Amino acid sequence: MLCVGLDTEEHLVPEHFKQESHPVRAFNEAIVEVTHDLAVAYKLNLAFYEALGDEGWLDLEATIAYIRSKSDCFIIADAKRGDIGNTARKYAEAFFDTLDVDAVTLSPYMGRDSITPFLGRNGKWAVVLGVTSNPGAEDFQFLVADGKPLYEHVIQRTAGWGSPEELMFVVGATRPGILARIRTLAPEHFFLVPGVGAQGGDLEQVLAAGMTVDGGLLINSSRGILYAGQGKEAISSARRAAQTIQASMARALATVGTPG
């Protein structure tokens, strides 16, 4: 269930990578090299690449190609797009046809026609924001409408737009009680769960609240793996951090008997 977040910032990579002609790319490749046998997915937050202009986009493309060359891991573009009509269709083409990622994160605020252009593609997934980990989630996601919080309306309505084989939800790790509630609303859909580690989410609580007999979760760790160590020990430390998380997941999967 381990998803490694490649939210790489050049100023945070070890000094010896900064001597490379493409520091972010080189660091990402080193991380992938030591984690691809432990992970089932990688998530690339586009902001960290778009901020670097042309060079960042080339790093993004090269990282995706490197992951493809090393493994069959699922690749998520964490783009949080949310538009309609031809714009949404072009976003879908950009991510699925040009970048060749497997999934893209989407905001459902503009409704069904902001999501459907990403559906109906064999092997491709829409990852819809359900409940997020940030404090600002309280501004809108928890507003009560017709007797229940807005996020419940979003989950229930959106779940009907696509099958569990093409649509999953983002559910933050810092609210395990809500994660358990959403699991009852969407028992068959996968959840992408950010917020474990640096943001304060507890892995064991997330597993207990949201895991199904098939796993049912992609649990993302970014900084907790990328920056687990410093200097020459950075990459070996990243592998140890990934091993620790993956071992906890494996133990949980070995003992589960019914949906979580």
C-alpha positions as CSV (number, residue, x, y, z in Angstrom):
1,M,0.0,0.0,0.0
2,L,3.1,2.3,0.1
3,C,3.0,5.3,-2.2
4,V,6.2,7.3,-2.2
5,G,5.7,11.1,-2.8
6,L,8.4,12.6,-5.0
7,D,7.8,16.2,-3.8
8,T,11.5,17.0,-4.4
9,E,12.9,20.4,-3.6
10,E,16.4,21.1,-5.1
11,H,17.6,23.0,-2.1
12,L,16.8,20.0,0.2
13,V,18.6,17.3,-1.7
14,P,22.1,16.2,-0.4
15,E,25.0,18.3,-1.6
16,H,26.5,15.5,-3.8
17,F,23.3,15.5,-5.9
18,K,23.6,19.3,-6.4
19,Q,26.8,18.6,-8.4
20,E,24.8,16.7,-11.0
21,S,23.6,18.4,-14.2
22,H,20.0,17.7,-13.1
23,P,20.0,17.5,-9.3
24,V,16.2,16.8,-8.8
25,R,16.2,14.2,-11.5
26,A,19.3,12.4,-10.1
27,F,17.9,12.4,-6.6
28,N,14.5,11.1,-7.7
29,E,16.2,8.3,-9.7
30,A,18.2,7.3,-6.6
31,I,15.1,7.3,-4.5
32,V,13.2,5.2,-7.0
33,E,16.1,2.8,-7.3
34,V,16.0,1.9,-3.6
35,T,12.2,2.0,-3.0
36,H,10.6,0.5,-6.1
37,D,10.6,-3.0,-4.7
38,L,8.8,-1.7,-1.5
39,A,6.3,0.7,-3.1
40,V,3.2,0.1,-5.2
41,A,2.9,3.7,-6.3
42,Y,4.7,7.0,-6.7
43,K,3.0,10.4,-6.5
44,L,4.5,13.5,-8.1
45,N,3.2,16.8,-6.9
46,L,3.4,19.0,-10.0
47,A,3.9,22.2,-8.1
48,F,7.5,21.2,-7.2
49,Y,8.3,20.7,-10.9
50,E,6.3,23.5,-12.5
51,A,8.0,26.0,-10.1
52,L,11.3,25.2,-12.0
53,G,10.0,26.1,-15.4
54,D,11.2,24.1,-18.4
55,E,13.8,22.3,-16.4
56,G,11.2,21.1,-13.9
57,W,8.9,19.7,-16.6
58,L,11.9,17.8,-18.1
59,D,12.7,16.5,-14.6
60,L,9.0,15.4,-14.3
61,E,9.1,13.6,-17.6
62,A,12.4,11.9,-16.9
63,T,11.3,10.8,-13.5
64,I,8.2,9.2,-14.9
65,A,10.2,7.4,-17.6
66,Y,12.7,6.2,-15.0
67,I,9.9,4.7,-12.9
68,R,8.5,3.0,-15.9
69,S,11.9,1.5,-16.7
70,K,12.4,0.1,-13.2
71,S,9.0,-1.2,-12.2
72,D,5.3,-1.4,-12.9
73,C,4.4,0.9,-10.0
74,F,1.3,3.1,-10.3
75,I,2.1,6.7,-11.1
76,I,0.0,9.6,-9.8
77,A,0.2,13.2,-11.0
78,D,-0.8,15.2,-8.0
79,A,-2.2,18.1,-10.0
80,K,-5.5,18.9,-8.3
81,R,-7.0,20.1,-11.5
82,G,-10.7,21.1,-11.6
83,D,-12.2,22.6,-14.8
84,I,-14.9,21.8,-17.3
85,G,-15.5,21.3,-21.0
86,N,-12.6,21.4,-23.5
87,T,-10.3,22.4,-20.7
88,A,-10.9,19.3,-18.6
89,R,-10.6,17.2,-21.8
90,K,-7.2,18.8,-22.6
91,Y,-6.0,18.2,-19.0
92,A,-6.9,14.5,-19.4
93,E,-5.0,14.3,-22.6
94,A,-2.0,16.1,-21.1
95,F,-1.7,13.7,-18.1
96,F,-2.8,10.5,-19.6
97,D,-1.6,10.7,-23.2
98,T,1.4,13.0,-23.0
99,L,2.8,12.4,-19.6
100,D,1.5,8.8,-19.5
101,V,0.6,8.8,-15.8
102,D,-1.9,6.3,-14.4
103,A,-3.9,8.8,-12.3
104,V,-4.5,12.5,-11.6
105,T,-5.9,14.2,-8.6
106,L,-9.0,16.4,-9.2
107,S,-11.1,18.9,-7.4
108,P,-14.8,18.2,-7.7
109,Y,-16.0,21.7,-6.9
110,M,-17.3,22.4,-10.5
111,G,-19.3,19.2,-10.5
112,R,-19.6,16.1,-12.7
113,D,-18.4,17.6,-15.9
114,S,-15.0,18.4,-14.2
115,I,-14.5,14.7,-13.5
116,T,-16.0,12.7,-16.4
117,P,-13.4,13.6,-19.0
118,F,-10.9,11.6,-16.9
119,L,-13.1,8.5,-16.8
120,G,-13.7,5.8,-19.3
121,R,-10.0,5.3,-20.1
122,N,-8.7,1.7,-19.6
123,G,-6.2,1.6,-16.8
124,K,-6.5,5.3,-16.0
125,W,-7.9,6.7,-12.7
126,A,-9.5,9.9,-11.5
127,V,-8.5,10.7,-7.9
128,V,-11.1,13.0,-6.4
129,L,-10.5,15.2,-3.4
130,G,-12.8,14.0,-0.6
131,V,-11.5,15.2,2.8
132,T,-8.0,16.8,3.1
133,S,-5.6,17.1,6.0
134,N,-5.0,20.8,6.0
135,P,-6.6,23.1,8.6
136,G,-8.5,25.0,5.8
137,A,-10.5,21.9,5.1
138,E,-12.8,23.2,7.8
139,D,-13.8,26.2,5.7
140,F,-15.9,24.3,3.2
141,Q,-15.6,20.5,3.5
142,F,-17.4,20.3,6.9
143,L,-20.2,22.7,6.2
144,V,-23.5,20.9,7.0
145,A,-26.0,20.6,4.1
146,D,-29.2,18.6,4.4
147,G,-28.1,17.2,7.7
148,K,-24.6,16.0,6.8
149,P,-21.2,17.5,6.0
150,L,-20.4,18.6,2.5
151,Y,-17.7,16.0,2.1
152,E,-20.2,13.2,2.5
153,H,-22.3,14.6,-0.3
154,V,-19.2,14.8,-2.5
155,I,-18.2,11.2,-1.8
156,Q,-21.6,9.8,-2.3
157,R,-22.4,11.7,-5.4
158,T,-19.0,11.3,-7.0
159,A,-18.9,7.5,-6.3
160,G,-21.8,7.1,-8.7
161,W,-19.9,8.8,-11.6
162,G,-17.3,6.1,-12.0
163,S,-16.6,2.5,-11.0
164,P,-14.2,1.5,-8.3
165,E,-11.9,0.4,-11.1
166,E,-11.4,4.0,-12.4
167,L,-12.2,6.4,-9.5
168,M,-10.6,6.8,-6.0
169,F,-10.7,9.4,-3.3
170,V,-8.2,11.5,-1.4
171,V,-8.8,11.1,2.3
172,G,-6.4,12.7,4.7
173,A,-4.6,10.7,7.3
174,T,-5.0,13.2,10.1
175,R,-8.7,12.4,10.5
176,P,-8.9,8.6,11.0
177,G,-12.5,8.8,12.4
178,I,-13.7,10.5,9.3
179,L,-11.7,8.0,7.2
180,A,-13.6,5.2,8.8
181,R,-16.9,7.0,8.1
182,I,-16.0,7.5,4.4
183,R,-15.1,3.8,4.1
184,T,-18.7,3.0,4.9
185,L,-19.8,5.4,2.2
186,A,-17.4,4.1,-0.4
187,P,-16.7,0.5,0.6
188,E,-15.1,-0.6,-2.7
189,H,-13.2,2.4,-3.8
190,F,-9.5,2.9,-3.2
191,F,-8.4,5.8,-1.0
192,L,-5.2,7.8,-1.6
193,V,-4.2,8.8,1.9
194,P,-1.7,11.7,2.3
195,G,-0.6,13.1,5.7
196,V,1.2,10.1,7.3
197,G,4.4,11.1,9.0
198,A,5.4,14.8,8.7
199,Q,1.8,16.0,8.7
200,G,1.0,14.0,11.8
201,G,-1.1,11.1,10.5
202,D,-0.8,7.9,12.4
203,L,-0.2,4.8,10.1
204,E,-1.7,2.3,12.4
205,Q,-4.9,4.3,12.9
206,V,-5.2,4.8,9.1
207,L,-4.9,1.1,8.5
208,A,-7.5,0.3,11.1
209,A,-9.9,2.9,9.8
210,G,-9.7,2.4,6.1
211,M,-8.1,-0.9,5.1
212,T,-10.1,-3.5,3.2
213,V,-9.4,-7.2,2.6
214,D,-7.7,-6.2,-0.6
215,G,-5.8,-3.3,1.0
216,G,-7.9,-0.6,-0.4
217,L,-5.4,2.2,0.4
218,L,-2.5,4.0,-1.2
219,I,-0.8,5.5,1.8
220,N,1.6,8.3,0.8
221,S,4.8,9.3,2.5
222,S,6.8,12.1,1.0
223,R,9.2,14.0,3.3
224,G,9.3,11.0,5.7
225,I,11.1,9.0,3.1
226,L,12.8,11.6,0.9
227,Y,14.5,13.4,3.7
228,A,14.9,10.6,6.3
229,G,18.6,11.1,6.3
230,Q,21.3,13.6,5.3
231,G,24.4,13.6,3.2
232,K,25.8,10.3,2.0
233,E,23.4,8.5,4.2
234,A,20.3,10.1,2.6
235,I,19.5,7.3,0.1
236,S,20.1,4.4,2.5
237,S,18.0,6.2,5.1
238,A,15.2,6.6,2.6
239,R,15.2,2.9,2.0
240,R,15.1,2.1,5.7
241,A,12.2,4.5,6.2
242,A,10.3,2.9,3.3
243,Q,11.0,-0.5,4.7
244,T,9.6,0.4,8.1
245,I,6.4,1.8,6.7
246,Q,6.0,-1.2,4.3
247,A,6.6,-3.7,7.1
248,S,3.7,-2.2,9.1
249,M,1.5,-2.4,6.1
250,A,2.4,-6.0,5.5
251,R,1.7,-7.0,9.1
252,A,-1.7,-5.3,8.9
253,L,-2.6,-7.1,5.6
254,A,-1.5,-10.4,7.0
255,T,-4.0,-10.2,9.9
256,V,-7.0,-8.6,8.3
257,G,-10.0,-10.8,7.8
258,T,-12.8,-8.4,7.1
259,P,-13.1,-4.9,5.6
260,G,-11.6,-2.2,8.0
